[in-house]
Amino acid sequence: LTREVTDAARTKMFARYSLVGALAAAVGALASATPDLLAPAGLDQLTGIKAMFVLYALLGLLGGLLYAQIPRRRPTSDSGSTSALGPSRNIVFRLAALFSLDAFAGGFLVQSLLALWLFEKFDLSLSEAGFFFFWSGVLSAFSFPVAAWLSRHIGLINTMVFTHIPSSIALMLAALAPTLPLA
């Protein structure tokens, strides 16, 4: 994707790319209510979940087939560059350290663990959890264009750091919330 836009437009392009992906994930979360919606038609919840799993697998295969149709491009060669990173080496290493710390901390809470916590603490149904993750996904999706705009004013690293800190604090405080709306 980076070959398709100018350097100046790269952040905005990735924001749009992430927005579309996050909205698709939010719709997928909303689809998790399907087994509950099929119950009035006489389909039990477990059968509905199994059917959704098969559908998800088929969509994954379709996505793989579509991906295989993308034409391959040969990498463009630079004019004799001896190092892949060159003068950016220190910046790349600092970013890699920052991203690994972020991934390590964020990796403690995967969506399935959060769903289990919501089921146990607030006795959510599958439909309610899907609704919860749909709206959290929509809010998350629209943060990408905001982050792209913000990065033009305070820089990419500052945008990441200064938005992750309040987000992480809010996530920690959610564990102490006595009600679902407050969480």
Secondary structure, 3 states (H helix, E strand, C coil): CHHHCCHHHHHHHHHHHHHHHHHHHHHHHHHCCHHHHHHHHCCCHHHHHHHHHHHHHHHHHHHHHHHHCCCCCCCCCCCCCCCCCHHHHHHHHHHHHHHHHHHHHHCCCCHHHHHHHHHHHHCCCHHHHHHHHHHHHHHHHHHHHHHHHHHHHHCHHHHHHHHHHHHHHHHHHHCCCCCCCCC
